[in-house]
Amino acid sequence: MNVFHHLIYEYKKGVRDLMLCTLAGELESKAKWKLEKNNINYRIEYLKNGNINVFFGKEDCLIVANKICGNKPLNLLTPEEDFILGILLGYSITEQCNRYRKKQKESKNTFCLA
């Protein structure tokens, strides 16, 4: 819950507009209470192992993330969906590009890199 509380702090300070935190399933009611107390929009995804993914942040970002993810587990996102979600979550653009390239199992690249 410490990471969860820190992410709420960062969100309220405007560091990022969308957050994702994985928590043990038994913490769901505490997470909901804290988000609702702070008037923060959220979405909860239930994982097979009993954990939950808690997405929270600005409504527009949650709508787009929900459109991208749908009901698919995150490990089943296409490389493109994974890339966009990572960018929405505020992850490093360079790291997301590297992750995308690895997920694509990049074939020969036709870009001209100087």
Residue frames relative to the residue before (quaternion, step in Angstrom):
aa qw qx qy qz dx dy dz
M 1.0000 0.0000 0.0000 0.0000 0.00 0.00 0.00
N 0.5405 0.6275 -0.4140 0.3778 3.61 1.14 -0.43
V 0.6515 0.4952 -0.3137 0.4815 3.58 0.95 -0.87
F 0.6211 0.5513 -0.3263 0.4515 3.58 0.98 -0.88
H 0.6787 0.4785 -0.2881 0.4768 3.59 0.85 -0.95
H 0.6410 0.5148 -0.3288 0.4648 3.58 1.01 -0.74
L 0.6412 0.5189 -0.3268 0.4613 3.60 0.99 -0.77
I 0.6116 0.5252 -0.3449 0.4807 3.59 1.07 -0.70
Y 0.6309 0.5301 -0.3222 0.4660 3.57 0.97 -0.86
E 0.6717 0.4926 -0.2953 0.4680 3.61 0.87 -0.95
Y 0.6356 0.5282 -0.3277 0.4578 3.57 0.99 -0.84
K 0.6852 0.4881 -0.2839 0.4600 3.56 0.85 -0.96
K 0.6696 0.4738 -0.2898 0.4932 3.61 1.16 -0.56
G 0.5155 -0.6812 0.3930 0.3403 3.59 1.27 -0.09
V 0.3095 0.7667 -0.5093 0.2387 3.58 1.19 0.42
R 0.7817 -0.0392 0.0547 0.6200 3.58 0.99 -0.91
D 0.4465 -0.7027 0.4912 0.2560 3.57 -1.22 0.45
L 0.7703 0.2019 -0.1189 0.5931 3.58 1.27 -0.31
M 0.0914 -0.7984 0.5951 0.0065 3.54 -0.93 0.96
L 0.0980 -0.7539 0.6454 0.0742 3.54 -1.32 0.47
C 0.0575 0.7808 -0.6187 0.0651 3.53 -0.87 1.00
T 0.2517 -0.7452 0.5989 0.1502 3.58 -0.96 0.90
L 0.0205 -0.8042 0.5919 -0.0494 3.54 -0.81 1.10
A 0.5909 -0.5164 0.4659 0.4086 3.54 -1.31 0.27
G 0.6109 -0.6100 0.3753 0.3373 3.57 -0.98 0.86
E 0.6549 0.5368 -0.3230 0.4225 3.58 1.02 -0.72
L 0.6324 0.5257 -0.3309 0.4628 3.60 1.28 -0.16
E 0.3602 0.7742 -0.4657 0.2323 3.58 1.28 0.00
S 0.6978 0.4711 -0.3018 0.4474 3.62 0.72 -0.96
K 0.6300 0.5199 -0.3343 0.4702 3.62 1.04 -0.71
A 0.6544 0.5100 -0.3110 0.4636 3.57 0.96 -0.88
K 0.6510 0.5095 -0.3169 0.4650 3.59 0.90 -0.90
W 0.6467 0.5319 -0.3202 0.4431 3.58 0.91 -0.94
K 0.6803 0.4957 -0.2895 0.4557 3.58 0.86 -0.99
L 0.6723 0.4910 -0.2995 0.4661 3.60 0.92 -0.87
E 0.6710 0.4858 -0.2972 0.4747 3.57 0.93 -0.88
K 0.6115 0.5501 -0.3400 0.4559 3.61 1.03 -0.75
N 0.7436 0.3794 -0.1989 0.5134 3.58 1.06 -0.80
N 0.4220 -0.7377 0.4372 0.2942 3.58 1.33 0.22
I 0.3879 0.7028 -0.4831 0.3496 3.56 0.96 1.01
N 0.4352 -0.6853 0.5264 0.2525 3.56 -0.91 0.98
Y 0.0382 0.8146 -0.5772 0.0424 3.58 -1.04 0.73
R 0.1473 -0.7285 0.6601 0.1087 3.49 -1.42 0.26
I 0.1601 -0.7875 0.5892 0.0841 3.59 -0.94 0.86
E 0.1452 -0.7621 0.6291 0.0479 3.52 -0.98 1.00
Y 0.2907 -0.7723 0.5457 0.1461 3.58 -0.79 1.04
L 0.2495 -0.7881 0.5519 0.1099 3.55 -0.79 1.06
K 0.6450 -0.5582 0.3710 0.3672 3.57 -1.20 0.57
N 0.7004 0.4825 -0.2726 0.4500 3.59 1.07 -0.71
G 0.6340 -0.5541 0.3216 0.4332 3.60 1.28 0.15
N 0.5652 0.5763 -0.3911 0.4420 3.58 1.25 -0.16
I 0.2762 -0.7346 0.5877 0.1967 3.54 -1.34 0.10
N 0.2714 -0.6902 0.6380 0.2073 3.53 -1.24 0.56
V 0.1232 -0.7852 0.6051 0.0467 3.55 -0.74 1.07
F 0.1194 -0.7534 0.6456 0.0359 3.55 -0.63 1.21
F 0.1474 0.7963 -0.5823 0.0717 3.58 -0.90 0.78
G 0.3826 0.7129 -0.5303 0.2533 3.51 -1.21 0.58
K 0.8012 -0.2478 0.2145 0.5006 3.52 -1.23 -0.60
E 0.6120 -0.6106 0.3769 0.3326 3.51 -1.03 0.92
D 0.6618 0.5123 -0.3205 0.4436 3.61 0.84 -0.92
C 0.6535 0.5108 -0.3102 0.4645 3.59 1.00 -0.82
L 0.6482 0.5134 -0.3138 0.4667 3.58 1.00 -0.83
I 0.6279 0.5352 -0.3355 0.4547 3.58 1.01 -0.78
V 0.6757 0.4771 -0.2941 0.4789 3.59 0.90 -0.92
A 0.6461 0.5130 -0.3226 0.4641 3.61 0.92 -0.87
N 0.6543 0.5065 -0.3106 0.4679 3.58 0.97 -0.83
K 0.6270 0.5276 -0.3295 0.4691 3.58 1.06 -0.74
I 0.6723 0.4950 -0.2864 0.4701 3.58 1.00 -0.87
C 0.7561 0.4067 -0.2062 0.4695 3.57 0.79 -1.07
G 0.1260 -0.7867 0.5849 0.1520 3.57 0.91 -0.87
N 0.7168 -0.3801 0.3121 0.4943 3.55 -0.84 -0.99
K 0.4276 0.7155 -0.4547 0.3138 3.58 1.28 0.25
P 0.4851 -0.6057 0.5287 0.3440 3.58 -1.10 0.60
L 0.6202 -0.5891 0.3685 0.3641 3.59 -1.04 0.73
N 0.6567 0.5194 -0.3267 0.4385 3.60 1.03 -0.66
L 0.6800 0.4631 -0.2976 0.4843 3.61 1.25 -0.12
L 0.4068 0.6986 -0.4869 0.3307 3.59 1.26 0.22
T 0.5153 -0.5986 0.5018 0.3525 3.55 -1.16 0.59
P 0.6559 -0.4934 0.3644 0.4400 3.62 -1.16 0.29
E 0.6472 0.5182 -0.3184 0.4596 3.58 1.04 -0.75
E 0.6556 0.4992 -0.3082 0.4755 3.60 0.94 -0.86
D 0.6354 0.5307 -0.3118 0.4663 3.57 1.00 -0.87
F 0.6449 0.5286 -0.3097 0.4570 3.58 0.98 -0.88
I 0.6857 0.4810 -0.2881 0.4642 3.58 0.81 -1.01
L 0.6468 0.5112 -0.3279 0.4613 3.59 0.92 -0.84
G 0.6445 0.5255 -0.3185 0.4550 3.59 0.94 -0.83
I 0.6486 0.4999 -0.3120 0.4818 3.57 0.99 -0.82
L 0.6381 0.5235 -0.3242 0.4623 3.61 0.98 -0.82
L 0.6887 0.4741 -0.2727 0.4759 3.57 1.07 -0.77
G 0.5386 -0.6711 0.3780 0.3415 3.57 1.27 0.03
Y 0.3594 0.7343 -0.5003 0.2850 3.55 1.20 0.42
S 0.6793 -0.4940 0.3589 0.4070 3.57 -1.22 0.48
I 0.4762 -0.6793 0.4790 0.2869 3.55 -0.82 1.01
T 0.6495 0.5164 -0.3212 0.4564 3.59 0.93 -0.85
E 0.6670 0.4899 -0.3065 0.4703 3.59 0.92 -0.87
Q 0.6379 0.5132 -0.3304 0.4698 3.59 1.02 -0.72
C 0.6237 0.5227 -0.3359 0.4742 3.59 1.06 -0.72
N 0.6478 0.5069 -0.3127 0.4750 3.60 0.95 -0.85
R 0.6510 0.5124 -0.3075 0.4680 3.57 0.96 -0.91
Y 0.6426 0.5296 -0.3141 0.4560 3.58 0.95 -0.89
R 0.6634 0.5074 -0.3054 0.4574 3.56 0.88 -0.96
K 0.6546 0.4991 -0.3190 0.4697 3.60 0.95 -0.82
K 0.6644 0.5026 -0.3092 0.4586 3.58 0.95 -0.86
Q 0.6575 0.5094 -0.3010 0.4664 3.56 1.09 -0.65
K 0.2338 -0.7665 0.5465 0.2429 3.58 1.26 -0.43
E 0.1699 -0.8827 0.4306 0.0806 3.41 1.06 1.10
S 0.2551 -0.7176 0.6300 0.1519 3.47 -0.93 0.99
K 0.7674 -0.3232 0.2222 0.5072 3.58 -1.19 -0.19
N 0.3386 -0.7523 0.5491 0.1342 3.46 -0.90 1.11
T 0.2542 -0.7883 0.5422 0.1415 3.58 -0.89 0.91
F 0.4358 0.6877 -0.4726 0.3372 3.60 1.23 0.15
C 0.3165 -0.7062 0.5960 0.2142 3.52 -1.17 0.62
L 0.0634 -0.8094 0.5838 -0.0088 3.57 -0.32 1.28
A 0.3322 -0.7630 0.5249 0.1787 3.54 -0.66 1.14
